[in-house]
C-alpha cells in the first residue's frame, strides 16, 4: 500500500544521483532528520533534470525518481527570518 509522506524536505545541494537507499540516507547528517520519520526527502541533481524522493512507508524505504527529457525543475528559495 502506498502512503503519502507527512512532510517534504528539500535537500538544496546537488546530489550524486547514483545513490540509492543507503546513499540518500544522508538526510540524517545534513538535514538532521530521521529517515524513518515518515517524512519525504527530495534530492535534485546539479543540472536539475533528475529528482529523487526517499521516504519510509512503515514497511521499508521507497525511492521514487523522475527525469525530465526537456527543461529543468524549478527550485523555490524561501528565506526564513
C-alpha positions as CSV (number, residue, x, y, z in Angstrom):
1,X,0.0,0.0,0.0
2,X,1.3,3.4,-0.9
3,X,1.3,6.1,1.8
4,X,2.0,9.7,1.5
5,X,4.9,11.3,3.3
6,X,3.6,13.6,6.1
7,X,6.1,16.4,5.3
8,X,8.6,17.0,2.4
9,X,12.1,18.2,3.0
10,X,14.2,19.5,0.1
11,X,17.9,18.9,0.2
12,X,19.2,22.0,-1.6
13,X,22.7,20.9,-2.5
14,X,23.2,19.0,-5.8
15,X,23.2,15.2,-5.1
16,X,25.0,12.3,-6.8
17,X,22.1,10.5,-8.2
18,X,23.9,7.2,-8.5
19,X,23.0,6.9,-4.8
20,X,20.1,4.8,-3.8
21,X,18.6,3.9,-0.4
22,X,21.7,4.0,1.7
23,X,23.4,6.9,-0.1
24,X,20.3,9.0,0.1
25,X,20.0,8.4,3.8
26,X,22.4,11.4,4.2
27,X,19.3,13.2,5.5
28,X,20.5,12.2,9.0
29,X,23.8,14.0,8.6
30,X,22.9,17.0,6.5
31,X,19.2,17.7,7.3
32,X,19.3,16.5,10.9
33,X,16.2,14.4,10.2
34,X,15.4,10.7,10.7
35,X,14.7,8.8,7.5
36,X,12.2,6.6,9.5
37,X,10.1,9.6,10.4
38,X,7.6,9.1,7.6
39,X,8.7,12.4,6.0
40,X,9.7,12.6,2.4
41,X,13.2,13.8,1.3
42,X,13.6,15.3,-2.1
43,X,17.0,15.4,-3.9
44,X,17.9,17.1,-7.2
45,X,20.9,16.7,-9.4
46,X,23.2,19.5,-10.4
47,X,21.6,20.1,-13.8
48,X,18.1,20.0,-12.1
49,X,16.9,17.4,-14.6
50,X,16.6,14.4,-12.2
51,X,14.7,14.3,-8.9
52,X,14.5,11.5,-6.3
53,X,12.2,11.2,-3.4
54,X,13.1,9.0,-0.4
55,X,10.7,8.0,2.3
56,X,9.9,5.2,4.7
57,X,6.3,3.9,4.4
58,X,6.2,1.8,7.6
59,X,7.4,-1.4,5.9
60,X,10.5,-0.2,4.2
61,X,12.2,2.6,2.2
62,X,10.8,3.8,-1.1
63,X,12.8,5.7,-3.7
64,X,10.9,7.4,-6.5
65,X,12.6,9.2,-9.3
66,X,11.7,11.4,-12.3
67,X,14.0,12.5,-15.1
68,X,12.9,15.4,-17.3
69,X,13.5,14.9,-21.1
70,X,13.4,18.7,-21.6
71,X,13.7,21.7,-19.2
72,X,14.7,21.8,-15.6
73,X,13.0,21.5,-12.2
74,X,12.5,24.9,-10.7
75,X,13.7,25.4,-7.1
76,X,11.9,27.8,-4.8
77,X,14.1,29.5,-2.3
78,X,12.3,30.5,0.9
79,X,14.3,32.7,3.3
80,X,13.4,32.3,7.0
81,X,13.8,35.3,9.1
